[in-house]
C-alpha cells in the first residue's frame, strides 16, 4: 500500500478511532464488534504495540463503563497496522498476597468459560458440571504462578460463589511471554468467617508472594558528557514502570574511576580531576553507560548590576566568579556618556555609578587589565521630578580675620530631610572671605555673601568680617623717664604706675584695681606686714606706704583691668643698705 493510502488510513483512525489504554499508555484503535458475541471485538492498532495476552482497557461511552479486554488470539501484522481479536473480561480473580513486599489484594481480570453467560452484564449463573474455566493473559503470569504452587487448593469468590483451583488446563501458544493461560475452578462450599465476602476476596492459609511483572525503561538525555573540572552537570535520567515515570527511582550507579568524577543518586555529575571514565547506571533489568570526559576548568566571570538607575541611589557594578565571589583581578571602568551618569568610586573589580537625573541610555564597559577581555552592560538612566529645599543658617556673630565659620545647611528631598554630599559654595567677594567645603575663612575686614547650592535650589548667608583683636598687656613701673626701681625704703612712700607694655602712657581709659600678694621668697612675712597702706589711687597709679616696724621683705603688687592682670615683685628695704 502506498503512502497516500496509509496516510488516509491513519487519518481515518485519528478521526474515527477510539481511545484505548495498554500498560498506562493511550493509543488510538479501530474497534469492530463481533456480530455473534457482544464480548468479542476486532481491533486494529499501530504496529509493534499489541502482544497476544495483553490487557487493553476501553471506555464504553454507550454503557458508561470501563471494560477490560484480553488480546485473545495471535496478533497479525498487516502492511501498516496490527490486527487481532480481543475478548472482554467478565470477572476478576482476587486474592490476598504480599505484592512487591507490601500486603495487598491481587486483581486479575479474567474471561470465564463453561458457564451460562448473561449477555447484559457478563456474569455467569450456572454451570453444567460445577466447573468453570478462567482465561488469563500472559502479562499476568507472575500473579498466576504463585497460586499454582500452593499445597491446598486455592480458593476464590466469583459472583458470590466459592471456587477452588483444580489446575491449569494449558496455554494457547504461550511462547516468549505471549499467549493466555486457562485456570480450571470447581465449585466449593467451604466458606470461612474471615473471608471478605463484600469485596469477594477469599481467605487462604498461604499468602503468596507476588513480584509484579512490570515493564521497565531507563533513558538519559545524554550518553557522552564533557565538563570542566570542579563543575557539575545534572543528567536527566528517566525511569518508567509500565510506562509511568517514577519520581524517586532507586538506581545502581557505578563510576569506573571515582577519582575522575562522582555521580549523586539524583544524577548530578561532579568533575574531580582531568580524565575520562564511564558510569554504569542500572534500574532493575535495564542499564545504560555514560561516557564522561573531564577537562581543565576555565574560570568564568560575569558583570553584575542593575539595568537602570536614577539620580538618588548609587548603584554598584562588579565582576564576580561563578560562586558569586568578587574577582581579585584588576579592571578599568568607563561609561559611554558622562552627561547621563557619573562614576562615584572604583575598586579593582567594582564601580559605583549614579545617574544625573536625565532620561537616556549608557553602556558601562569593564576591561580586564591583564587579558583585555571586555564586559559590557547597557543601563537606562531615568529622570525624576524631585523637589529640593535648602536653608543655610546665618552666623550669630561677626567673624574675625583669620578665623573660620562652618556653614550649617538644612536640606530636604521630596519633603524628607537629607544629608547631601553634593553641596557647592561660592563667595561674592573672595578678598573678604573664601569658602571651601562649607567652611568660610575671613581674610579682611568687610562683608561677603556666601551662596550655598543644592541640586536646583540655593540659599545665601551674609558674613561680617571684623579686624583681628589683639590682647593688650601692661607693665608696672616707678618711672618711664628715670631709673625704674623695684624697692620701697622704710620711712618713705613709693608711687607705682601702670603703662602699656611698650612703656607708653595709657590713653584708652582703662581703670585698674591694685592688690598685694604673698611672695614665696619670704613665706612667713605677709604683704600687710610690709605695706600698711595703698593710697593716692588713680586709674593707672597708686602709692605704697611701708610699715614702721622695720619689717623688710618681698611682696607682689597686682594691677587688674578688664580681666587683664599685671604683676610686679617688689621689696621693702632699710633706708640705707639692703
Secondary structure, 3 states (H helix, E strand, C coil): CCHHHHHHHHHHHHHHCEEEEECCEEEEEEEEECCCCCCEEEEEECCCCCCCCCEEEEEECCCCEEEEEEECCCCEECCCCEEEEEEECCEEEEEEEEECCEEEEEEEEEEEECEEECCCCCCEEEECCCEEEEEEEHHHHHHHHHHHCCCCCCEEEECCEEEEEEEEEEEEEEECCEEEEEEEEEEECCCCCCCECCCCEECCCCCEEECCCCCEEEEECCCEEEEECCCEEECCEEEEECCEECCCCCCEEEECCCCCEEECCCCEEEECCCEEEEEEEEECCEEEEEEEEEECCCCCCEEECCCEECCCCCEEEEEECCCCCECCCCEEEEECCCCCEEEEEECCCEEEEEECCCCEEEEEEEEECCCCCEEEEEEEECCCCCCEEEEEECCCCCEECCCEEECEEEEEECCEEECCCCCEEEECCCCCEEEECCEEEECCCEEEEEEEEECCEEEEEEEEEECCCCCCCEEEECCCCCCCCCEEECCCEEEEEEEECCCCCCCCCCCCEEEEEECHHHCCCCHHHHEEEEEEEECCEEEEEECCCCCCEEEEEEEEECCEEEEEEEEEECCCCC
